[in-house]
Amino acid sequence: LFKCTTGLFDALATAMTDGDCSLSDGCSQLIAAGKMRSVEIGAAFWIDIDTPEALAFAMERLKV
């Protein structure tokens, strides 16, 4: 889950001019500029869901 401002879209636009266009590329731009940080979630379950396979895995794991 991301909480972001429109600055993320600016970072994505910058990343695209560099030939990159993923969310990770935009986040990397913000991290490099000191404008993004993370939050510790401890032992909580976490999975990036960016493919149908990852979604299926998460749904199975969470019994959804």
CHARMM internal coordinates of N, CA and C (Angstrom, degrees):
IC EDIT
DIST 1 N 1 CA 1.4409
DIST 1 CA 1 C 1.5166
ANGL 1 N 1 CA 1 C 107.36
DIST 1 C 2 N 1.3002
ANGL 1 CA 1 C 2 N 116.26
DIHE 1 N 1 CA 1 C 2 N 131.58
DIST 2 N 2 CA 1.4546
ANGL 1 C 2 N 2 CA 121.31
DIHE 1 CA 1 C 2 N 2 CA 179.60
DIST 2 CA 2 C 1.5196
ANGL 2 N 2 CA 2 C 109.94
DIHE 1 C 2 N 2 CA 2 C -116.14
DIST 2 C 3 N 1.3004
ANGL 2 CA 2 C 3 N 115.83
DIHE 2 N 2 CA 2 C 3 N 136.67
DIST 3 N 3 CA 1.4555
ANGL 2 C 3 N 3 CA 121.52
DIHE 2 CA 2 C 3 N 3 CA 168.67
DIST 3 CA 3 C 1.5183
ANGL 3 N 3 CA 3 C 104.55
DIHE 2 C 3 N 3 CA 3 C -111.23
DIST 3 C 4 N 1.3171
ANGL 3 CA 3 C 4 N 116.28
DIHE 3 N 3 CA 3 C 4 N 115.64
DIST 4 N 4 CA 1.4613
ANGL 3 C 4 N 4 CA 117.97
DIHE 3 CA 3 C 4 N 4 CA -174.43
DIST 4 CA 4 C 1.5229
ANGL 4 N 4 CA 4 C 111.19
DIHE 3 C 4 N 4 CA 4 C -141.74
DIST 4 C 5 N 1.3067
ANGL 4 CA 4 C 5 N 113.77
DIHE 4 N 4 CA 4 C 5 N 165.58
DIST 5 N 5 CA 1.4574
ANGL 4 C 5 N 5 CA 121.34
DIHE 4 CA 4 C 5 N 5 CA 175.95
DIST 5 CA 5 C 1.5263
ANGL 5 N 5 CA 5 C 108.21
DIHE 4 C 5 N 5 CA 5 C -104.06
DIST 5 C 6 N 1.2940
ANGL 5 CA 5 C 6 N 115.62
DIHE 5 N 5 CA 5 C 6 N -177.51
DIST 6 N 6 CA 1.4632
ANGL 5 C 6 N 6 CA 119.66
DIHE 5 CA 5 C 6 N 6 CA 176.58
DIST 6 CA 6 C 1.5241
ANGL 6 N 6 CA 6 C 111.31
DIHE 5 C 6 N 6 CA 6 C -65.04
DIST 6 C 7 N 1.3246
ANGL 6 CA 6 C 7 N 117.10
DIHE 6 N 6 CA 6 C 7 N -12.68
DIST 7 N 7 CA 1.4604
ANGL 6 C 7 N 7 CA 120.86
DIHE 6 CA 6 C 7 N 7 CA 176.65
DIST 7 CA 7 C 1.5172
ANGL 7 N 7 CA 7 C 112.12
DIHE 6 C 7 N 7 CA 7 C -58.41
DIST 7 C 8 N 1.3274
ANGL 7 CA 7 C 8 N 116.98
DIHE 7 N 7 CA 7 C 8 N -28.71
DIST 8 N 8 CA 1.4631
ANGL 7 C 8 N 8 CA 119.64
DIHE 7 CA 7 C 8 N 8 CA 177.51
DIST 8 CA 8 C 1.5225
ANGL 8 N 8 CA 8 C 110.25
DIHE 7 C 8 N 8 CA 8 C -62.95
DIST 8 C 9 N 1.3152
ANGL 8 CA 8 C 9 N 116.85
DIHE 8 N 8 CA 8 C 9 N -40.42
DIST 9 N 9 CA 1.4648
ANGL 8 C 9 N 9 CA 119.76
DIHE 8 CA 8 C 9 N 9 CA -179.88
DIST 9 CA 9 C 1.5274
ANGL 9 N 9 CA 9 C 111.08
DIHE 8 C 9 N 9 CA 9 C -67.78
DIST 9 C 10 N 1.3251
ANGL 9 CA 9 C 10 N 116.24
DIHE 9 N 9 CA 9 C 10 N -35.07
DIST 10 N 10 CA 1.4645
ANGL 9 C 10 N 10 CA 119.78
DIHE 9 CA 9 C 10 N 10 CA 174.66
DIST 10 CA 10 C 1.5257
ANGL 10 N 10 CA 10 C 110.18
DIHE 9 C 10 N 10 CA 10 C -63.60
DIST 10 C 11 N 1.3296
ANGL 10 CA 10 C 11 N 115.82
DIHE 10 N 10 CA 10 C 11 N -42.76
DIST 11 N 11 CA 1.4663
ANGL 10 C 11 N 11 CA 120.30
DIHE 10 CA 10 C 11 N 11 CA 179.42
DIST 11 CA 11 C 1.5246
ANGL 11 N 11 CA 11 C 110.73
DIHE 10 C 11 N 11 CA 11 C -65.24
DIST 11 C 12 N 1.3280
ANGL 11 CA 11 C 12 N 116.98
DIHE 11 N 11 CA 11 C 12 N -38.65
DIST 12 N 12 CA 1.4659
ANGL 11 C 12 N 12 CA 120.07
DIHE 11 CA 11 C 12 N 12 CA 177.21
DIST 12 CA 12 C 1.5229
ANGL 12 N 12 CA 12 C 110.87
DIHE 11 C 12 N 12 CA 12 C -64.25
DIST 12 C 13 N 1.3220
ANGL 12 CA 12 C 13 N 116.74
DIHE 12 N 12 CA 12 C 13 N -39.32
DIST 13 N 13 CA 1.4687
ANGL 12 C 13 N 13 CA 120.21
DIHE 12 CA 12 C 13 N 13 CA 177.87
DIST 13 CA 13 C 1.5241
ANGL 13 N 13 CA 13 C 110.48
DIHE 12 C 13 N 13 CA 13 C -63.54
DIST 13 C 14 N 1.3264
ANGL 13 CA 13 C 14 N 116.75
DIHE 13 N 13 CA 13 C 14 N -41.10
DIST 14 N 14 CA 1.4628
ANGL 13 C 14 N 14 CA 120.66
DIHE 13 CA 13 C 14 N 14 CA 177.23
DIST 14 CA 14 C 1.5226
ANGL 14 N 14 CA 14 C 110.52
DIHE 13 C 14 N 14 CA 14 C -64.35
DIST 14 C 15 N 1.3193
ANGL 14 CA 14 C 15 N 116.32
DIHE 14 N 14 CA 14 C 15 N -43.65
DIST 15 N 15 CA 1.4652
ANGL 14 C 15 N 15 CA 120.23
DIHE 14 CA 14 C 15 N 15 CA 179.21
DIST 15 CA 15 C 1.5253
ANGL 15 N 15 CA 15 C 110.39
DIHE 14 C 15 N 15 CA 15 C -60.54
DIST 15 C 16 N 1.3237
ANGL 15 CA 15 C 16 N 116.78
DIHE 15 N 15 CA 15 C 16 N -38.20
DIST 16 N 16 CA 1.4654
ANGL 15 C 16 N 16 CA 120.07
DIHE 15 CA 15 C 16 N 16 CA -179.70
DIST 16 CA 16 C 1.5216
ANGL 16 N 16 CA 16 C 111.51
DIHE 15 C 16 N 16 CA 16 C -64.29
DIST 16 C 17 N 1.3298
ANGL 16 CA 16 C 17 N 117.64
DIHE 16 N 16 CA 16 C 17 N -35.37
DIST 17 N 17 CA 1.4667
ANGL 16 C 17 N 17 CA 119.34
DIHE 16 CA 16 C 17 N 17 CA 178.72
DIST 17 CA 17 C 1.5204
ANGL 17 N 17 CA 17 C 110.95
DIHE 16 C 17 N 17 CA 17 C -68.58
DIST 17 C 18 N 1.3374
ANGL 17 CA 17 C 18 N 116.14
DIHE 17 N 17 CA 17 C 18 N -21.18
DIST 18 N 18 CA 1.4669
ANGL 17 C 18 N 18 CA 121.11
DIHE 17 CA 17 C 18 N 18 CA 176.60
DIST 18 CA 18 C 1.5248
ANGL 18 N 18 CA 18 C 111.57
DIHE 17 C 18 N 18 CA 18 C -88.94
DIST 18 C 19 N 1.3433
ANGL 18 CA 18 C 19 N 116.78
DIHE 18 N 18 CA 18 C 19 N 2.88
DIST 19 N 19 CA 1.4556
ANGL 18 C 19 N 19 CA 120.72
DIHE 18 CA 18 C 19 N 19 CA 179.47
DIST 19 CA 19 C 1.5167
ANGL 19 N 19 CA 19 C 114.01
DIHE 18 C 19 N 19 CA 19 C 90.46
DIST 19 C 20 N 1.3235
ANGL 19 CA 19 C 20 N 117.54
DIHE 19 N 19 CA 19 C 20 N 5.68
DIST 20 N 20 CA 1.4572
ANGL 19 C 20 N 20 CA 122.33
DIHE 19 CA 19 C 20 N 20 CA 178.71
DIST 20 CA 20 C 1.5246
ANGL 20 N 20 CA 20 C 108.38
DIHE 19 C 20 N 20 CA 20 C -111.24
DIST 20 C 21 N 1.3260
ANGL 20 CA 20 C 21 N 116.83
DIHE 20 N 20 CA 20 C 21 N 154.03
DIST 21 N 21 CA 1.4683
ANGL 20 C 21 N 21 CA 116.15
DIHE 20 CA 20 C 21 N 21 CA 180.00
DIST 21 CA 21 C 1.5222
ANGL 21 N 21 CA 21 C 114.12
DIHE 20 C 21 N 21 CA 21 C -152.51
DIST 21 C 22 N 1.3127
ANGL 21 CA 21 C 22 N 118.50
DIHE 21 N 21 CA 21 C 22 N 17.83
DIST 22 N 22 CA 1.4614
ANGL 21 C 22 N 22 CA 118.86
DIHE 21 CA 21 C 22 N 22 CA 179.12
DIST 22 CA 22 C 1.5247
ANGL 22 N 22 CA 22 C 110.46
DIHE 21 C 22 N 22 CA 22 C -89.22
DIST 22 C 23 N 1.3164
ANGL 22 CA 22 C 23 N 115.44
DIHE 22 N 22 CA 22 C 23 N 163.74
DIST 23 N 23 CA 1.4578
ANGL 22 C 23 N 23 CA 120.47
DIHE 22 CA 22 C 23 N 23 CA 175.62
DIST 23 CA 23 C 1.5261
ANGL 23 N 23 CA 23 C 109.95
DIHE 22 C 23 N 23 CA 23 C -58.34
DIST 23 C 24 N 1.3195
ANGL 23 CA 23 C 24 N 116.40
DIHE 23 N 23 CA 23 C 24 N -39.20
DIST 24 N 24 CA 1.4691
ANGL 23 C 24 N 24 CA 120.27
DIHE 23 CA 23 C 24 N 24 CA 178.50
DIST 24 CA 24 C 1.5247
ANGL 24 N 24 CA 24 C 111.44
DIHE 23 C 24 N 24 CA 24 C -60.74
DIST 24 C 25 N 1.3254
ANGL 24 CA 24 C 25 N 116.94
DIHE 24 N 24 CA 24 C 25 N -37.14
DIST 25 N 25 CA 1.4630
ANGL 24 C 25 N 25 CA 120.25
DIHE 24 CA 24 C 25 N 25 CA 178.55
DIST 25 CA 25 C 1.5281
ANGL 25 N 25 CA 25 C 110.95
DIHE 24 C 25 N 25 CA 25 C -64.94
DIST 25 C 26 N 1.3245
ANGL 25 CA 25 C 26 N 116.32
DIHE 25 N 25 CA 25 C 26 N -41.93
DIST 26 N 26 CA 1.4601
ANGL 25 C 26 N 26 CA 119.83
DIHE 25 CA 25 C 26 N 26 CA 176.88
DIST 26 CA 26 C 1.5173
ANGL 26 N 26 CA 26 C 111.44
DIHE 25 C 26 N 26 CA 26 C -64.79
DIST 26 C 27 N 1.3241
ANGL 26 CA 26 C 27 N 116.50
DIHE 26 N 26 CA 26 C 27 N -41.83
DIST 27 N 27 CA 1.4683
ANGL 26 C 27 N 27 CA 120.57
DIHE 26 CA 26 C 27 N 27 CA 177.73
DIST 27 CA 27 C 1.5190
ANGL 27 N 27 CA 27 C 110.66
DIHE 26 C 27 N 27 CA 27 C -62.73
DIST 27 C 28 N 1.3145
ANGL 27 CA 27 C 28 N 116.82
DIHE 27 N 27 CA 27 C 28 N -39.75
DIST 28 N 28 CA 1.4682
ANGL 27 C 28 N 28 CA 120.48
DIHE 27 CA 27 C 28 N 28 CA 178.24
DIST 28 CA 28 C 1.5237
ANGL 28 N 28 CA 28 C 110.79
DIHE 27 C 28 N 28 CA 28 C -60.88
DIST 28 C 29 N 1.3290
ANGL 28 CA 28 C 29 N 116.70
DIHE 28 N 28 CA 28 C 29 N -39.19
DIST 29 N 29 CA 1.4688
ANGL 28 C 29 N 29 CA 120.84
DIHE 28 CA 28 C 29 N 29 CA 176.74
DIST 29 CA 29 C 1.5310
ANGL 29 N 29 CA 29 C 110.19
DIHE 28 C 29 N 29 CA 29 C -60.01
DIST 29 C 30 N 1.3260
ANGL 29 CA 29 C 30 N 116.28
DIHE 29 N 29 CA 29 C 30 N -46.19
DIST 30 N 30 CA 1.4654
ANGL 29 C 30 N 30 CA 120.55
DIHE 29 CA 29 C 30 N 30 CA -178.48
DIST 30 CA 30 C 1.5258
ANGL 30 N 30 CA 30 C 111.81
DIHE 29 C 30 N 30 CA 30 C -68.03
DIST 30 C 31 N 1.3142
ANGL 30 CA 30 C 31 N 116.85
DIHE 30 N 30 CA 30 C 31 N -40.52
DIST 31 N 31 CA 1.4675
ANGL 30 C 31 N 31 CA 120.58
DIHE 30 CA 30 C 31 N 31 CA 178.57
DIST 31 CA 31 C 1.5209
ANGL 31 N 31 CA 31 C 110.18
DIHE 30 C 31 N 31 CA 31 C -61.68
DIST 31 C 32 N 1.3293
ANGL 31 CA 31 C 32 N 116.26
DIHE 31 N 31 CA 31 C 32 N -44.75
DIST 32 N 32 CA 1.4681
ANGL 31 C 32 N 32 CA 120.72
DIHE 31 CA 31 C 32 N 32 CA -179.92
DIST 32 CA 32 C 1.5276
ANGL 32 N 32 CA 32 C 111.38
DIHE 31 C 32 N 32 CA 32 C -61.26
DIST 32 C 33 N 1.3317
ANGL 32 CA 32 C 33 N 116.36
DIHE 32 N 32 CA 32 C 33 N -31.29
DIST 33 N 33 CA 1.4634
ANGL 32 C 33 N 33 CA 121.01
DIHE 32 CA 32 C 33 N 33 CA -179.65
DIST 33 CA 33 C 1.5331
ANGL 33 N 33 CA 33 C 112.03
DIHE 32 C 33 N 33 CA 33 C -88.68
DIST 33 C 34 N 1.3347
ANGL 33 CA 33 C 34 N 116.99
DIHE 33 N 33 CA 33 C 34 N 0.82
DIST 34 N 34 CA 1.4600
ANGL 33 C 34 N 34 CA 120.55
DIHE 33 CA 33 C 34 N 34 CA -179.28
DIST 34 CA 34 C 1.5206
ANGL 34 N 34 CA 34 C 113.22
DIHE 33 C 34 N 34 CA 34 C 71.90
DIST 34 C 35 N 1.3395
ANGL 34 CA 34 C 35 N 116.67
DIHE 34 N 34 CA 34 C 35 N 25.26
DIST 35 N 35 CA 1.4641
ANGL 34 C 35 N 35 CA 120.91
DIHE 34 CA 34 C 35 N 35 CA -176.26
DIST 35 CA 35 C 1.5218
ANGL 35 N 35 CA 35 C 113.67
DIHE 34 C 35 N 35 CA 35 C -110.39
DIST 35 C 36 N 1.3227
ANGL 35 CA 35 C 36 N 116.88
DIHE 35 N 35 CA 35 C 36 N 10.06
DIST 36 N 36 CA 1.4605
ANGL 35 C 36 N 36 CA 120.14
DIHE 35 CA 35 C 36 N 36 CA 178.97
DIST 36 CA 36 C 1.5157
ANGL 36 N 36 CA 36 C 108.19
DIHE 35 C 36 N 36 CA 36 C -141.48
DIST 36 C 37 N 1.3254
ANGL 36 CA 36 C 37 N 114.86
DIHE 36 N 36 CA 36 C 37 N 144.40
DIST 37 N 37 CA 1.4604
ANGL 36 C 37 N 37 CA 119.46
DIHE 36 CA 36 C 37 N 37 CA 178.30
DIST 37 CA 37 C 1.5187
ANGL 37 N 37 CA 37 C 109.04
DIHE 36 C 37 N 37 CA 37 C -141.84
DIST 37 C 38 N 1.2920
ANGL 37 CA 37 C 38 N 115.32
DIHE 37 N 37 CA 37 C 38 N 170.10
DIST 38 N 38 CA 1.4577
ANGL 37 C 38 N 38 CA 120.78
DIHE 37 CA 37 C 38 N 38 CA 179.95
DIST 38 CA 38 C 1.5252
ANGL 38 N 38 CA 38 C 109.78
DIHE 37 C 38 N 38 CA 38 C -111.13
DIST 38 C 39 N 1.3139
ANGL 38 CA 38 C 39 N 114.83
DIHE 38 N 38 CA 38 C 39 N 169.56
DIST 39 N 39 CA 1.4574
ANGL 38 C 39 N 39 CA 121.89
DIHE 38 CA 38 C 39 N 39 CA 177.49
DIST 39 CA 39 C 1.5217
ANGL 39 N 39 CA 39 C 107.19
DIHE 38 C 39 N 39 CA 39 C -127.92
DIST 39 C 40 N 1.3118
ANGL 39 CA 39 C 40 N 116.76
DIHE 39 N 39 CA 39 C 40 N 130.45
DIST 40 N 40 CA 1.4638
ANGL 39 C 40 N 40 CA 122.14
DIHE 39 CA 39 C 40 N 40 CA 179.08
DIST 40 CA 40 C 1.5233
ANGL 40 N 40 CA 40 C 109.51
DIHE 39 C 40 N 40 CA 40 C -68.24
DIST 40 C 41 N 1.3420
ANGL 40 CA 40 C 41 N 116.78
DIHE 40 N 40 CA 40 C 41 N 130.97
DIST 41 N 41 CA 1.4654
ANGL 40 C 41 N 41 CA 120.40
DIHE 40 CA 40 C 41 N 41 CA 178.77
DIST 41 CA 41 C 1.5256
ANGL 41 N 41 CA 41 C 112.32
DIHE 40 C 41 N 41 CA 41 C -113.58
DIST 41 C 42 N 1.3207
ANGL 41 CA 41 C 42 N 116.43
DIHE 41 N 41 CA 41 C 42 N 6.30
DIST 42 N 42 CA 1.4627
ANGL 41 C 42 N 42 CA 119.99
DIHE 41 CA 41 C 42 N 42 CA 177.51
DIST 42 CA 42 C 1.5167
ANGL 42 N 42 CA 42 C 112.05
DIHE 41 C 42 N 42 CA 42 C 62.74
DIST 42 C 43 N 1.3194
ANGL 42 CA 42 C 43 N 115.94
DIHE 42 N 42 CA 42 C 43 N -132.83
DIST 43 N 43 CA 1.4619
ANGL 42 C 43 N 43 CA 121.18
DIHE 42 CA 42 C 43 N 43 CA -176.94
DIST 43 CA 43 C 1.5288
ANGL 43 N 43 CA 43 C 112.46
DIHE 42 C 43 N 43 CA 43 C -92.05
DIST 43 C 44 N 1.3239
ANGL 43 CA 43 C 44 N 117.50
DIHE 43 N 43 CA 43 C 44 N 11.71
DIST 44 N 44 CA 1.4633
ANGL 43 C 44 N 44 CA 120.72
DIHE 43 CA 43 C 44 N 44 CA -178.95
DIST 44 CA 44 C 1.5287
ANGL 44 N 44 CA 44 C 110.91
DIHE 43 C 44 N 44 CA 44 C -63.22
DIST 44 C 45 N 1.3240
ANGL 44 CA 44 C 45 N 116.33
DIHE 44 N 44 CA 44 C 45 N 150.55
DIST 45 N 45 CA 1.4607
ANGL 44 C 45 N 45 CA 122.46
DIHE 44 CA 44 C 45 N 45 CA 178.45
DIST 45 CA 45 C 1.5189
ANGL 45 N 45 CA 45 C 109.70
DIHE 44 C 45 N 45 CA 45 C -69.28
DIST 45 C 46 N 1.3295
ANGL 45 CA 45 C 46 N 116.19
DIHE 45 N 45 CA 45 C 46 N 135.78
DIST 46 N 46 CA 1.4585
ANGL 45 C 46 N 46 CA 121.57
DIHE 45 CA 45 C 46 N 46 CA 178.60
DIST 46 CA 46 C 1.5114
ANGL 46 N 46 CA 46 C 109.21
DIHE 45 C 46 N 46 CA 46 C -145.34
DIST 46 C 47 N 1.3119
ANGL 46 CA 46 C 47 N 116.22
DIHE 46 N 46 CA 46 C 47 N 137.42
DIST 47 N 47 CA 1.4622
ANGL 46 C 47 N 47 CA 121.12
DIHE 46 CA 46 C 47 N 47 CA 173.22
DIST 47 CA 47 C 1.5227
ANGL 47 N 47 CA 47 C 108.09
DIHE 46 C 47 N 47 CA 47 C -151.38
DIST 47 C 48 N 1.3160
ANGL 47 CA 47 C 48 N 116.00
DIHE 47 N 47 CA 47 C 48 N 135.82
DIST 48 N 48 CA 1.4609
ANGL 47 C 48 N 48 CA 120.19
DIHE 47 CA 47 C 48 N 48 CA 171.25
DIST 48 CA 48 C 1.5176
ANGL 48 N 48 CA 48 C 107.20
DIHE 47 C 48 N 48 CA 48 C -75.73
DIST 48 C 49 N 1.3051
ANGL 48 CA 48 C 49 N 116.28
DIHE 48 N 48 CA 48 C 49 N 127.94
DIST 49 N 49 CA 1.4669
ANGL 48 C 49 N 49 CA 120.08
DIHE 48 CA 48 C 49 N 49 CA 178.83
DIST 49 CA 49 C 1.5184
ANGL 49 N 49 CA 49 C 107.50
DIHE 48 C 49 N 49 CA 49 C -111.99
DIST 49 C 50 N 1.3268
ANGL 49 CA 49 C 50 N 114.14
DIHE 49 N 49 CA 49 C 50 N 97.55
DIST 50 N 50 CA 1.4561
ANGL 49 C 50 N 50 CA 118.84
DIHE 49 CA 49 C 50 N 50 CA 179.81
DIST 50 CA 50 C 1.5248
ANGL 50 N 50 CA 50 C 112.26
DIHE 49 C 50 N 50 CA 50 C -133.63
DIST 50 C 51 N 1.3117
ANGL 50 CA 50 C 51 N 115.67
DIHE 50 N 50 CA 50 C 51 N 11.23
DIST 51 N 51 CA 1.4623
ANGL 50 C 51 N 51 CA 120.79
DIHE 50 CA 50 C 51 N 51 CA 174.91
DIST 51 CA 51 C 1.5274
ANGL 51 N 51 CA 51 C 108.03
DIHE 50 C 51 N 51 CA 51 C -141.85
DIST 51 C 52 N 1.3166
ANGL 51 CA 51 C 52 N 117.39
DIHE 51 N 51 CA 51 C 52 N 157.50
DIST 52 N 52 CA 1.4693
ANGL 51 C 52 N 52 CA 119.25
DIHE 51 CA 51 C 52 N 52 CA 175.88
DIST 52 CA 52 C 1.5321
ANGL 52 N 52 CA 52 C 111.93
DIHE 51 C 52 N 52 CA 52 C -59.13
DIST 52 C 53 N 1.3141
ANGL 52 CA 52 C 53 N 116.92
DIHE 52 N 52 CA 52 C 53 N -34.31
DIST 53 N 53 CA 1.4666
ANGL 52 C 53 N 53 CA 120.52
DIHE 52 CA 52 C 53 N 53 CA 179.52
DIST 53 CA 53 C 1.5262
ANGL 53 N 53 CA 53 C 111.14
DIHE 52 C 53 N 53 CA 53 C -66.54
DIST 53 C 54 N 1.3204
ANGL 53 CA 53 C 54 N 116.71
DIHE 53 N 53 CA 53 C 54 N -41.20
DIST 54 N 54 CA 1.4638
ANGL 53 C 54 N 54 CA 120.24
DIHE 53 CA 53 C 54 N 54 CA 178.58
DIST 54 CA 54 C 1.5279
ANGL 54 N 54 CA 54 C 110.57
DIHE 53 C 54 N 54 CA 54 C -65.95
DIST 54 C 55 N 1.3307
ANGL 54 CA 54 C 55 N 116.80
DIHE 54 N 54 CA 54 C 55 N -37.91
DIST 55 N 55 CA 1.4619
ANGL 54 C 55 N 55 CA 120.30
DIHE 54 CA 54 C 55 N 55 CA 176.95
DIST 55 CA 55 C 1.5239
ANGL 55 N 55 CA 55 C 110.65
DIHE 54 C 55 N 55 CA 55 C -63.20
DIST 55 C 56 N 1.3245
ANGL 55 CA 55 C 56 N 116.66
DIHE 55 N 55 CA 55 C 56 N -45.16
DIST 56 N 56 CA 1.4663
ANGL 55 C 56 N 56 CA 120.46
DIHE 55 CA 55 C 56 N 56 CA 179.14
DIST 56 CA 56 C 1.5274
ANGL 56 N 56 CA 56 C 110.62
DIHE 55 C 56 N 56 CA 56 C -61.34
DIST 56 C 57 N 1.3286
ANGL 56 CA 56 C 57 N 116.99
DIHE 56 N 56 CA 56 C 57 N -42.44
DIST 57 N 57 CA 1.4605
ANGL 56 C 57 N 57 CA 121.18
DIHE 56 CA 56 C 57 N 57 CA 178.71
DIST 57 CA 57 C 1.5247
ANGL 57 N 57 CA 57 C 110.68
DIHE 56 C 57 N 57 CA 57 C -61.46
DIST 57 C 58 N 1.3315
ANGL 57 CA 57 C 58 N 116.80
DIHE 57 N 57 CA 57 C 58 N -46.38
DIST 58 N 58 CA 1.4624
ANGL 57 C 58 N 58 CA 120.43
DIHE 57 CA 57 C 58 N 58 CA -179.10
DIST 58 CA 58 C 1.5220
ANGL 58 N 58 CA 58 C 111.23
DIHE 57 C 58 N 58 CA 58 C -64.08
DIST 58 C 59 N 1.3183
ANGL 58 CA 58 C 59 N 116.55
DIHE 58 N 58 CA 58 C 59 N -41.90
DIST 59 N 59 CA 1.4626
ANGL 58 C 59 N 59 CA 119.54
DIHE 58 CA 58 C 59 N 59 CA 179.87
DIST 59 CA 59 C 1.5263
ANGL 59 N 59 CA 59 C 111.07
DIHE 58 C 59 N 59 CA 59 C -64.06
DIST 59 C 60 N 1.3176
ANGL 59 CA 59 C 60 N 116.69
DIHE 59 N 59 CA 59 C 60 N -39.59
DIST 60 N 60 CA 1.4658
ANGL 59 C 60 N 60 CA 120.20
DIHE 59 CA 59 C 60 N 60 CA 177.40
DIST 60 CA 60 C 1.5269
ANGL 60 N 60 CA 60 C 110.22
DIHE 59 C 60 N 60 CA 60 C -66.15
DIST 60 C 61 N 1.3056
ANGL 60 CA 60 C 61 N 115.92
DIHE 60 N 60 CA 60 C 61 N -45.89
DIST 61 N 61 CA 1.4658
ANGL 60 C 61 N 61 CA 120.84
DIHE 60 CA 60 C 61 N 61 CA -178.45
DIST 61 CA 61 C 1.5246
ANGL 61 N 61 CA 61 C 111.57
DIHE 60 C 61 N 61 CA 61 C -62.44
DIST 61 C 62 N 1.3281
ANGL 61 CA 61 C 62 N 116.07
DIHE 61 N 61 CA 61 C 62 N -38.16
DIST 62 N 62 CA 1.4629
ANGL 61 C 62 N 62 CA 120.79
DIHE 61 CA 61 C 62 N 62 CA -178.16
DIST 62 CA 62 C 1.5246
ANGL 62 N 62 CA 62 C 112.72
DIHE 61 C 62 N 62 CA 62 C -91.99
DIST 62 C 63 N 1.3288
ANGL 62 CA 62 C 63 N 116.33
DIHE 62 N 62 CA 62 C 63 N -0.68
DIST 63 N 63 CA 1.4695
ANGL 62 C 63 N 63 CA 122.58
DIHE 62 CA 62 C 63 N 63 CA 179.57
DIST 63 CA 63 C 1.5287
ANGL 63 N 63 CA 63 C 111.95
DIHE 62 C 63 N 63 CA 63 C 56.93
DIST 63 C 64 N 1.3336
ANGL 63 CA 63 C 64 N 115.63
DIHE 63 N 63 CA 63 C 64 N 45.42
DIST 64 N 64 CA 1.4697
ANGL 63 C 64 N 64 CA 121.71
DIHE 63 CA 63 C 64 N 64 CA 179.66
DIST 64 CA 64 C 1.5093
ANGL 64 N 64 CA 64 C 109.21
DIHE 63 C 64 N 64 CA 64 C -90.62
END
COOR INIT
IC SEED 1 N 1 CA 1 C
IC BUILD
